[in-house]
Amino acid sequence: MKTKKYLIAIAIFGGMLFTAYAANAINQDGNQTAKVEKARVKIPSGG
């Protein structure tokens, strides 16, 4: 029972952290400040 309570507390805390990050990722203008940039994959010509 004690482990279950700790697990629930960790899940709630993690959800709060995720929500806070998501709220901070969008600034006051509604634009996203957190961007995911993809690196170009270089394919070798020899193989």
LORO-294793 format. One line per field, with one value per residue: x, z, y of N, C-alpha, C, CB in turn; residue in three letters; residue number from 1. Coordinates in nm, 4 decimals. Glycine has a CB too. Example, Ala and Ser with C-alpha at 12.3 -4.5 7.8 and 13.67 -1.06 7.14 Angstrom:
npx <- [1.3190, 1.2850] $
npz <- [0.7800, 0.7080] $
npy <- [-0.5690, -0.2250] $
capx <- [1.2300, 1.3670] $
capz <- [0.7800, 0.7140] $
capy <- [-0.4500, -0.1060] $
cpx <- [1.3200, 1.2900] $
cpz <- [0.7800, 0.7870] $
cpy <- [-0.3300, 0.0030] $
cbpx <- [1.1308, 1.4084] $
cbpz <- [0.9046, 0.5725] $
cbpy <- [-0.4473, -0.0598] $
res <- [ALA, SER] $
n <- [1, 2] $
! end
This chain:
npx <- [0.0828, 0.1984, 0.3890, 0.2256, 0.1100, 0.3365, 0.3989, 0.1757, 0.2043, 0.4455, 0.3685, 0.1762, 0.3353, 0.5144, 0.3364, 0.2606, 0.5037, 0.5376, 0.3158, 0.3790, 0.6082, 0.5013, 0.3308, 0.5126, 0.6385, 0.4931, 0.4689, 0.3475, 0.2321, 0.1314, 0.2966, 0.5177, 0.7967, 0.9735, 1.1483, 1.1791, 1.4502, 1.5452, 1.8171, 1.9954, 2.0188, 2.3015, 2.3657, 2.5914, 2.7657, 2.8934, 2.7789] $
npz <- [0.0000, 0.0716, -0.1265, -0.3461, -0.2922, -0.3067, -0.5753, -0.7021, -0.6131, -0.7366, -1.0042, -1.0219, -0.9602, -1.1767, -1.3860, -1.3265, -1.3665, -1.6419, -1.7427, -1.6631, -1.8155, -2.0742, -2.0690, -2.0482, -2.2890, -2.4772, -2.5593, -2.4650, -2.6993, -2.8267, -2.9821, -3.0408, -2.8405, -2.7944, -3.0074, -3.2293, -3.3905, -3.6847, -3.7797, -4.0824, -4.2567, -4.3677, -4.6467, -4.7367, -5.0482, -5.1409, -5.0372] $
npy <- [-0.1196, 0.1196, 0.1550, 0.1913, 0.4396, 0.6048, 0.5701, 0.6812, 0.9452, 1.0180, 0.9986, 1.2026, 1.4253, 1.4177, 1.4637, 1.7244, 1.8578, 1.8137, 1.9535, 2.2146, 2.2586, 2.2428, 2.4616, 2.6693, 2.6481, 2.7762, 3.1078, 3.4391, 3.5398, 3.3245, 3.1818, 2.9105, 2.8497, 2.6490, 2.4554, 2.1836, 2.0742, 1.9209, 1.7260, 1.7025, 1.4005, 1.2448, 1.0582, 0.8175, 0.8064, 0.5811, 0.3583] $
capx <- [0.0000, 0.2873, 0.4505, 0.1224, 0.0968, 0.4537, 0.3880, 0.0756, 0.2619, 0.5448, 0.2951, 0.1156, 0.4434, 0.5621, 0.2347, 0.2696, 0.6227, 0.5104, 0.2224, 0.4512, 0.6965, 0.4184, 0.2796, 0.6223, 0.6841, 0.4150, 0.4801, 0.2247, 0.1739, 0.0783, 0.3979, 0.5954, 0.9367, 1.0522, 1.1448, 1.2536, 1.5216, 1.5907, 1.9458, 1.9901, 2.0883, 2.3897, 2.3737, 2.7167, 2.7450, 2.9548, 2.7172] $
capz <- [0.0000, 0.0801, -0.2583, -0.4351, -0.2638, -0.3620, -0.7198, -0.7398, -0.5881, -0.8422, -1.1294, -1.0152, -0.9680, -1.3148, -1.4672, -1.3015, -1.4343, -1.7856, -1.7700, -1.6483, -1.9315, -2.1910, -2.0561, -2.0732, -2.4269, -2.5578, -2.4958, -2.4549, -2.8314, -2.8777, -3.0642, -2.9677, -2.8241, -2.7976, -3.1438, -3.2543, -3.5164, -3.7385, -3.8484, -4.2100, -4.2569, -4.4835, -4.6967, -4.8107, -5.1880, -5.1694, -4.9900] $
capy <- [0.0000, 0.2343, 0.1705, 0.2441, 0.5827, 0.6710, 0.5653, 0.7815, 1.0774, 1.0439, 1.0205, 1.3360, 1.5223, 1.4170, 1.5308, 1.8689, 1.9083, 1.8139, 2.0625, 2.3409, 2.2722, 2.2693, 2.5977, 2.7614, 2.6335, 2.8700, 3.2392, 3.5166, 3.5628, 3.1998, 3.1159, 2.8120, 2.8868, 2.5265, 2.4027, 2.0614, 2.0886, 1.7936, 1.7295, 1.6327, 1.2719, 1.2350, 0.9215, 0.8030, 0.7685, 0.4535, 0.2378] $
cpx <- [0.0869, 0.3508, 0.3512, 0.1059, 0.2148, 0.4464, 0.2880, 0.1310, 0.3638, 0.4762, 0.2318, 0.2222, 0.4981, 0.4638, 0.2365, 0.3910, 0.6011, 0.4188, 0.2922, 0.5439, 0.6158, 0.3636, 0.3896, 0.6722, 0.6100, 0.4195, 0.3476, 0.1560, 0.1116, 0.1756, 0.4767, 0.7398, 1.0271, 1.0378, 1.2277, 1.3184, 1.5745, 1.7244, 1.9333, 2.0737, 2.1702, 2.4020, 2.5041, 2.6922, 2.7994, 2.8795, 2.6140] $
cpz <- [0.0000, -0.0562, -0.3563, -0.4154, -0.3203, -0.5139, -0.7711, -0.7214, -0.6958, -0.9746, -1.1328, -1.0292, -1.1105, -1.4088, -1.4494, -1.3707, -1.5847, -1.8235, -1.7614, -1.7673, -2.0552, -2.1870, -2.0852, -2.2171, -2.5195, -2.4876, -2.5040, -2.5892, -2.8902, -2.9674, -2.9796, -2.9609, -2.8272, -2.9357, -3.1508, -3.3904, -3.5603, -3.8080, -3.9790, -4.2025, -4.3851, -4.5232, -4.7763, -4.9520, -5.2200, -5.1138, -4.8895] $
cpy <- [0.1254, 0.2630, 0.2310, 0.3941, 0.6605, 0.6778, 0.6686, 0.9222, 1.1137, 1.0719, 1.1597, 1.4432, 1.5320, 1.4848, 1.6814, 1.9288, 1.9162, 1.9295, 2.1980, 2.3634, 2.3081, 2.4123, 2.6994, 2.7546, 2.7294, 3.0057, 3.3147, 3.5387, 3.4373, 3.1272, 3.0181, 2.8568, 2.7647, 2.4644, 2.2757, 2.0758, 1.9531, 1.8138, 1.6524, 1.5072, 1.2648, 1.0876, 0.9093, 0.7505, 0.6302, 0.3339, 0.2530] $
cbpx <- [-0.0941, 0.3961, 0.5014, -0.0110, 0.0854, 0.5806, 0.3475, -0.0528, 0.3278, 0.6412, 0.1865, 0.0385, 0.5554, 0.5875, 0.0977, 0.2761, 0.7431, 0.4479, 0.1046, 0.5316, 0.7759, 0.3029, 0.2216, 0.7359, 0.6652, 0.2662, 0.5923, 0.2540, 0.2791, -0.0482, 0.4921, 0.5845, 0.9564, 1.0073, 1.1968, 1.1618, 1.6367, 1.4864, 2.0592, 2.0383, 1.9873, 2.5304, 2.2479, 2.8119, 2.8094, 3.0916, 2.8127] $
cbpz <- [0.1211, 0.1862, -0.3108, -0.4111, -0.1127, -0.3189, -0.7648, -0.6567, -0.4493, -0.8572, -1.1472, -0.8831, -0.8706, -1.3610, -1.4330, -1.1507, -1.4033, -1.8286, -1.6721, -1.5167, -1.9554, -2.1989, -1.9154, -1.9785, -2.4743, -2.5774, -2.5617, -2.3918, -2.9256, -2.9514, -3.1291, -3.0330, -2.6939, -2.6859, -3.2455, -3.2473, -3.5032, -3.8361, -3.7591, -4.3244, -4.2462, -4.4527, -4.7852, -4.7359, -5.2788, -5.1168, -4.9396] $
cbpy <- [0.0001, 0.2102, 0.0352, 0.1725, 0.6067, 0.5989, 0.4257, 0.7638, 1.0818, 0.9248, 0.9129, 1.3548, 1.4849, 1.2747, 1.4777, 1.8972, 1.8201, 1.6808, 2.0575, 2.3424, 2.1424, 2.1679, 2.6204, 2.7326, 2.4892, 2.8201, 3.3215, 3.6488, 3.6158, 3.2250, 3.2190, 2.6735, 2.9629, 2.4269, 2.5074, 1.9345, 2.1906, 1.7341, 1.6702, 1.7229, 1.1509, 1.2969, 0.8847, 0.7094, 0.8699, 0.4532, 0.1533] $
res <- [MET, LYS, THR, LYS, LYS, TYR, LEU, ILE, ALA, ILE, ALA, ILE, PHE, GLY, GLY, MET, LEU, PHE, THR, ALA, TYR, ALA, ALA, ASN, ALA, ILE, ASN, GLN, ASP, GLY, ASN, GLN, THR, ALA, LYS, VAL, GLU, LYS, ALA, ARG, VAL, LYS, ILE, PRO, SER, GLY, GLY] $
n <- [1, 2, 3, 4, 5, 6, 7, 8, 9, 10, 11, 12, 13, 14, 15, 16, 17, 18, 19, 20, 21, 22, 23, 24, 25, 26, 27, 28, 29, 30, 31, 32, 33, 34, 35, 36, 37, 38, 39, 40, 41, 42, 43, 44, 45, 46, 47] $
! end
